[in-house]
Amino acid sequence: MKMKSWLKILTLCMLTFSLVACSSGGASEGTNGAAKTEPVKEDTTPITIQYWHSHAETQTEGLNYMLTEFNKKYPYITVEPVFQGGYDDLHKKLQAAVAAKDVPAVTNVEVASLPNFAEGGVFADMTPFIQRDQVELGDFSKGMLDAYAYNGKQFGFPLIVSTSVFVYNKTLLDQLGVQPPQTWDEIESFNQKVTKKENGKTTRYAFSVPGWDTWYNDPWITNGGGSILTADKTKSAVETPESMRYINNFKKWMDEGAMHMGYGKGASNNMRQMFLNGEIAMVEHTSAMLKMYRENAKFEVGVSFLPGDKVRTSNIGGAGIVMMDGVDDKQKEAAWKFVQFMTSAAHNIKWAESVGYLPTRKSAFESEEGKAYFERWPQYKAVFDNFDNVTPRLQHPAYEEFSGQYQEVLGEMILNHKDPNPLMQAAAKKMNDILAEHEG
């Protein structure tokens, strides 16, 4: 289904919900014209809400712990967790639930998909609840919070959050007397010292960058001074000289035999195994994989933040937790309590360590529990030293559709050794067609 058609369907599906909300007596008009939730008397009438999620089996223990603790605090609220598969499956089921007007109270949403759902009126704006309960938003990193906001409204909070980092063979780099590059200028020297060749063939790559997901490549565009779209988000900018710097560097480093890139089926597993075998010294990967690397590597593992040139950023990954707009006020109140609890500082370290994702609260990792966490996981220090440089992905409802165009250019470069410059020009034209259709 086209993105534009999907949004029209959502708008129609949510019309009834909007009318109900407008006639509700539970909210008043704020000074800025937005609905402001008034303080409510605690209603302890038993209620059950559903939480749709994509927590993998390895996260079940952590989820069960949080549900038990929540029930101790709110014994009258029963939360039914419903596993809906991976993010793609969850999102499809949410679309069907909206069309059927039978939605859960709370759900996960993958960060890149939030703008599409938010523009369709599916999620509840949490801003009135935040204002009513005086939630201290400054305790989150700005980037993490912004990732779950859209058009000035806070639709969710970060829950299972990751970012891309460089995971490196610290044992090897220490032996070679080199450090992971922090700037683009340092990459050239790093490549020369770490790359190993025999009979003209690379037997150890200096580093690897995934080509199978734009999430890994988008920060390179930004860090080189470029952008994916123009400032008004109406045209492609991936073909501009500033935006092409990263991919031309990738092509150069690959041609020199210093850089490895994977693309297509099995590429992720292949990269991981090459790293563990010592065939790659440093890999860009999600921070959520750090536990796997530590448990399987026969060497000491280190973590470094992505190198920058004009700026230095890495993008938010994973999922947030949001409330659905198509439930009644009592379910929303219960849902809000659950969202607050799941993202609270009190359980932030315990939750993050149990699921393998990042803590999201500054006060949590500055606490005694947080300090102990960093002693167990010193590799994460590189992330939190750059906490405010972890930024949202590009927010556009058509992102998932148009981003595939420039990702295919990477595929042609990696698999068929093609020059990315003319291919990116062609991709930009296709992106502009998609953007025009969306605006139309």
VOGU-3710 file (C-alpha; in Angstrom, 3 decimals, decimal comma):
1> mkmkswlkil> 0,000/0,000/0,000  1,312/3,482/-0,875  2,268/5,682/2,080  -0,164/8,389/1,009  -3,088/5,929/0,813  -2,196/4,473/4,199  -2,301/7,910/5,812  -5,728/8,620/4,275  -7,063/5,364/5,702  -5,642/6,189/9,126
11> tlcmltfslv> -7,229/9,622/9,059  -10,658/8,134/8,315  -10,186/5,386/10,900  -9,305/7,859/13,616  -12,136/10,335/12,901  -14,499/8,587/15,288  -11,859/8,527/17,982  -11,211/12,242/17,523  -14,921/13,059/17,855  -15,134/11,039/21,059
21> acssggaseg> -12,072/12,804/22,478  -13,483/16,228/21,611  -16,702/15,514/23,501  -14,899/14,143/26,568  -15,279/16,060/29,829  -11,844/14,940/31,083  -9,792/17,677/29,410  -9,814/21,443/29,151  -8,322/23,841/26,625  -4,822/25,110/27,483
31> tngaaktepv> -3,551/28,595/26,830  -1,764/27,432/23,674  -4,885/25,860/22,276  -3,850/22,280/23,076  -5,907/20,030/25,315  -4,611/20,089/28,871  -5,317/17,109/31,100  -6,639/18,159/34,485  -5,561/16,466/37,736  -7,750/13,457/38,336
41> kedttpitiq> -8,711/11,694/41,515  -7,099/8,285/41,776  -9,550/5,696/40,470  -8,650/2,276/41,823  -11,384/0,407/40,007  -9,733/-2,715/38,521  -8,794/-2,322/34,875  -6,939/-4,404/32,302  -4,899/-2,956/29,451  -2,883/-4,593/26,684
51> ywhshaetqt> 0,754/-3,887/25,934  1,760/-4,907/22,427  5,488/-5,403/22,145  8,422/-6,779/20,191  10,560/-7,888/23,121  12,582/-10,906/22,059  12,806/-14,049/24,170  16,064/-12,827/25,713  14,161/-9,807/27,091  11,324/-11,815/28,653
61> eglnymltef> 12,917/-12,057/32,089  13,378/-8,296/32,234  9,823/-7,649/31,052  8,360/-10,050/33,627  10,340/-8,312/36,379  8,964/-4,909/35,349  5,388/-6,204/35,138  5,675/-7,706/38,632  7,046/-4,486/40,089  4,369/-2,439/38,327
71> nkkypyitve> 1,652/-4,651/39,765  3,037/-4,107/43,266  2,669/-0,352/42,806  -0,653/-0,476/40,959  -2,416/-3,702/42,013  -5,648/-2,586/40,387  -4,068/-2,310/36,906  -3,481/-5,554/35,026  -1,155/-5,292/32,037  -1,455/-8,068/29,481
81> pvfqggyddl> 1,747/-8,281/27,425  1,128/-9,442/23,862  4,155/-10,331/21,744  3,458/-9,278/18,148  6,686/-10,348/16,469  9,383/-8,081/15,091  8,847/-4,408/14,388  7,492/-4,939/10,874  4,939/-7,494/12,081  3,962/-5,301/15,022
91> hkklqaavaa> 3,414/-2,282/12,774  1,236/-4,258/10,339  -0,894/-5,509/13,223  -1,225/-1,971/14,560  -2,492/-0,830/11,157  -5,079/-3,619/11,172  -6,094/-2,818/14,756  -6,623/0,855/13,902  -8,776/-0,082/10,911  -10,817/-2,426/13,131
101> kdvpavtnve> -11,057/0,232/15,896  -9,753/-2,301/18,410  -6,354/-1,070/19,559  -4,161/-1,826/22,574  -3,630/0,883/25,173  0,171/0,763/24,929  2,592/-0,419/22,265  6,175/-0,369/21,114  7,010/1,524/17,935  10,275/1,413/16,031
111> vaslpnfaeg> 11,810/4,865/15,955  11,808/5,371/12,155  8,101/4,442/11,930  6,859/6,900/14,548  6,362/9,877/12,153  4,133/7,834/9,843  1,856/6,666/12,654  1,921/10,027/14,425  0,910/11,901/11,279  -1,967/9,462/10,871
121> gvfadmtpfi> -3,355/10,392/14,314  -2,795/6,933/15,799  -0,791/7,810/18,914  -1,870/9,903/21,896  0,046/13,116/22,564  1,594/12,688/26,010  2,278/16,399/26,461  -0,827/17,108/28,628  0,070/14,211/30,950  3,696/15,357/31,113
131> qrdqvelgdf> 2,621/18,869/32,043  0,050/17,690/34,568  2,475/15,410/36,398  5,468/17,752/35,932  7,699/15,064/34,412  11,352/16,163/34,292  12,163/15,647/30,626  15,707/16,970/31,045  16,645/13,663/32,649  16,555/12,099/29,170
141> skgmldayay> 19,129/12,946/26,528  17,656/15,481/24,118  18,218/13,183/21,149  16,474/10,242/22,761  13,488/12,370/23,673  13,310/14,078/20,269  13,313/10,690/18,558  9,841/10,014/19,981  8,438/13,490/19,377  6,926/14,756/16,144
151> ngkqfgfpli> 5,638/18,169/15,080  6,062/19,568/18,577  4,206/16,773/20,349  5,715/14,108/22,611  4,239/10,816/21,470  6,511/8,448/23,359  9,533/7,819/25,538  12,669/5,787/24,764  12,428/2,225/26,086  14,672/-0,264/24,264
161> vstsvfvynk> 17,207/2,106/22,816  20,441/1,474/20,949  22,852/3,422/18,806  25,490/2,390/16,306  29,035/2,278/17,648  32,388/0,884/16,635  33,116/-2,381/18,438  36,834/-3,115/18,244  39,431/-5,750/19,069  41,108/-3,916/21,935
171> tlldqlgvqp> 43,728/-6,632/22,393  44,860/-6,239/18,787  44,810/-2,444/18,722  46,792/-2,303/21,958  49,389/-4,619/20,411  49,594/-2,369/17,352  49,749/0,758/19,491  46,754/2,433/17,837  43,476/3,911/19,016  40,103/3,873/17,206
181> pqtwdeiesf> 39,782/6,962/14,966  37,815/9,843/16,464  37,896/12,008/13,316  37,791/11,240/9,599  41,370/12,458/9,221  42,504/9,759/11,643  40,913/6,983/9,567  43,642/7,078/6,910  46,418/6,490/9,447  44,322/3,855/11,232
191> nqkvtkkeng> 43,816/1,966/7,965  47,524/1,951/7,162  48,514/0,617/10,582  45,755/-1,983/11,014  45,073/-3,377/7,522  47,000/-6,568/6,820  47,672/-7,921/3,335  49,336/-11,062/2,022  50,284/-11,358/-1,656  48,228/-8,256/-2,384
201> kttryafsvp> 45,072/-9,677/-0,774  43,558/-8,319/2,429  43,671/-10,814/5,264  42,626/-8,320/7,939  40,420/-5,311/7,278  40,864/-2,210/9,424  37,122/-1,783/9,842  33,685/-2,689/8,505  30,529/-0,630/8,016  27,186/-2,376/7,345
211> gwdtwyndpw> 25,610/-1,639/3,996  22,350/-3,450/4,699  20,587/-0,736/6,710  20,591/3,046/6,235  20,565/3,403/10,020  24,291/2,649/9,968  25,077/4,976/7,068  22,908/8,034/7,758  25,223/9,382/10,512  28,142/9,291/8,061
221> itngggsilt> 26,185/11,586/5,732  25,538/14,026/8,575  29,028/13,771/10,043  30,506/14,714/6,674  28,420/17,885/6,499  25,685/16,540/4,250  22,003/15,748/4,650  19,448/13,314/3,315  16,826/15,937/2,459  16,807/19,683/1,966
231> adktksavet> 16,057/21,852/5,011  12,344/22,004/4,163  12,257/18,201/3,642  10,725/18,504/0,182  13,684/17,446/-2,003  16,531/14,969/-1,939  19,974/16,140/-0,833  21,821/12,797/-0,959  23,366/13,708/-4,330  25,009/16,953/-3,176
241> pesmryinnf> 28,834/17,072/-2,905  28,681/17,344/0,901  26,378/14,335/1,163  28,483/12,290/-1,256  31,688/12,648/0,781  31,018/9,576/2,919  30,203/7,197/0,078  33,154/8,324/-2,032  35,368/7,707/0,981  33,773/4,283/1,423
251> kkwmdegamh> 34,547/3,468/-2,229  38,158/4,638/-1,844  38,768/2,693/1,380  37,184/-0,442/-0,077  39,280/-0,189/-3,266  42,376/0,120/-1,081  41,407/-3,096/0,715  41,201/-1,391/4,111  37,439/-1,343/4,575  34,897/-4,157/4,470
261> mgygkgasnn> 31,190/-3,696/3,748  28,431/-6,292/3,755  25,143/-6,204/1,893  22,266/-8,650/1,465  21,247/-11,887/3,118  23,680/-13,203/5,715  25,838/-10,053/5,651  25,383/-9,336/9,355  26,335/-12,851/10,464  29,303/-12,839/8,110
271> mrqmflngei> 30,618/-9,536/9,475  30,262/-10,728/13,057  32,122/-13,953/12,384  34,920/-12,204/10,519  35,393/-9,886/13,479  35,440/-12,742/15,975  37,934/-14,601/13,745  40,276/-11,602/13,711  39,671/-10,837/10,010  38,251/-7,389/10,831
281> amvehtsaml> 39,708/-5,216/13,589  36,691/-2,966/14,156  33,004/-3,176/13,160  30,200/-0,647/13,223  27,228/-2,338/14,838  24,334/-1,726/17,177  25,197/-1,260/20,843  22,554/-3,919/21,558  25,023/-6,538/20,237  27,745/-5,714/22,751
291> kmyrenakfe> 26,800/-8,552/25,095  27,066/-11,042/22,232  30,524/-9,779/21,276  31,781/-9,881/24,862  30,526/-13,415/25,378  31,956/-14,798/22,122  35,224/-12,927/21,559  38,510/-14,540/22,603  39,987/-11,063/23,013  39,145/-7,929/24,986
301> vgvsflpgdk> 36,354/-5,940/23,355  36,301/-2,148/23,249  33,700/0,364/22,070  34,259/3,727/20,383  31,776/6,366/19,264  31,526/6,984/15,526  34,218/9,307/14,142  33,092/12,721/12,954  34,298/15,376/10,561  32,005/18,415/10,384
311> vrtsniggag> 29,920/17,088/13,297  29,924/13,885/15,325  26,662/12,014/15,733  25,107/8,585/15,852  21,412/7,824/15,429  18,858/6,420/17,852  17,752/2,873/17,129  15,373/0,426/18,746  11,883/1,185/19,957  9,964/3,517/22,192
321> ivmmdgvddk> 6,788/3,066/24,179  3,647/4,989/23,166  -0,034/5,244/24,057  -2,739/4,684/21,480  -5,246/7,462/20,938  -8,188/5,149/20,238  -8,849/4,039/23,817  -11,043/5,626/26,485  -9,797/8,037/29,147  -9,607/5,411/31,894
331> qkeaawkfvq> -7,409/3,169/29,733  -5,249/6,159/28,823  -4,735/6,968/32,490  -3,660/3,374/33,181  -1,484/3,393/30,073  0,220/6,612/31,163  1,053/5,104/34,558  2,562/2,084/32,798  4,617/4,224/30,402  5,943/6,312/33,295
341> fmtsaahnik> 6,863/3,213/35,258  8,589/1,433/32,365  10,752/4,483/31,649  11,331/5,627/35,229  14,805/6,293/36,609  14,168/3,908/39,506  14,253/0,819/37,291  16,294/2,182/34,383  19,580/0,365/35,049  17,916/-2,938/35,928
351> waesvgylpt> 15,778/-2,782/32,796  18,628/-1,773/30,483  20,971/-4,501/31,707  18,302/-7,201/31,552  17,371/-6,454/27,932  20,829/-5,446/26,664  19,891/-1,928/25,612  21,050/1,486/26,806  19,985/3,253/29,998  18,022/6,361/29,055
361> rksafeseeg> 18,011/8,415/32,265  20,950/10,630/33,215  20,103/10,366/36,903  20,114/6,568/36,636  23,617/6,173/35,330  24,880/8,870/37,704  23,497/6,880/40,660  25,462/4,321/42,689  23,671/1,581/40,760  24,705/3,289/37,544
371> kayferwpqy> 28,334/3,519/38,606  28,332/-0,203/39,376  26,790/-0,812/35,959  29,666/1,004/34,245  32,147/-1,073/36,205  30,516/-4,176/34,760  30,122/-2,635/31,297  32,984/-0,150/30,808  32,484/-0,370/27,037  29,344/1,757/27,314
381> kavfdnfdnv> 31,330/4,732/28,596  32,071/5,717/24,984  28,326/6,104/24,395  27,630/8,136/27,511  30,618/10,386/26,945  28,744/11,338/23,758  25,234/11,029/25,218  23,955/14,283/23,746  25,406/13,424/20,317  23,024/10,489/19,972
391> tprlqhpaye> 20,369/12,025/17,739  17,038/11,038/16,158  16,892/9,518/12,713  15,555/11,730/9,961  11,855/12,187/10,720  9,653/11,962/7,658  6,549/9,797/7,123  7,937/8,540/3,799  11,434/7,777/5,112  11,103/4,005/4,875
401> efsgqyqevl> 10,033/4,341/1,249  12,576/6,825/-0,097  15,568/5,639/1,973  15,563/2,403/0,031  16,604/4,343/-3,053  19,976/5,482/-1,736  20,541/2,206/0,088  20,406/0,417/-3,274  23,300/2,590/-4,428  25,398/1,132/-1,622
411> gemilnhkdp> 24,403/-2,334/-2,741  25,539/-1,685/-6,312  28,826/-0,267/-5,075  29,478/-3,163/-2,684  28,349/-6,078/-4,816  29,138/-4,837/-8,324  31,918/-2,275/-7,626  29,999/0,478/-9,432  30,704/4,202/-9,234  28,150/5,580/-6,740
421> nplmqaaakk> 28,041/9,102/-8,201  25,794/8,580/-11,263  23,752/6,014/-9,335  23,070/8,513/-6,553  21,920/11,132/-9,056  19,373/8,631/-10,387  18,336/7,657/-6,846  17,745/11,330/-6,007  15,282/11,654/-8,884  13,316/8,658/-7,615
431> mndilaeheg> 13,353/10,101/-4,114  11,964/13,377/-5,410  9,115/11,525/-7,119  8,247/9,797/-3,832  8,423/13,075/-1,908  6,252/14,839/-4,475  3,666/12,078/-4,299  3,637/12,299/-0,520  3,155/16,078/-0,572  0,460/15,761/-3,199
//
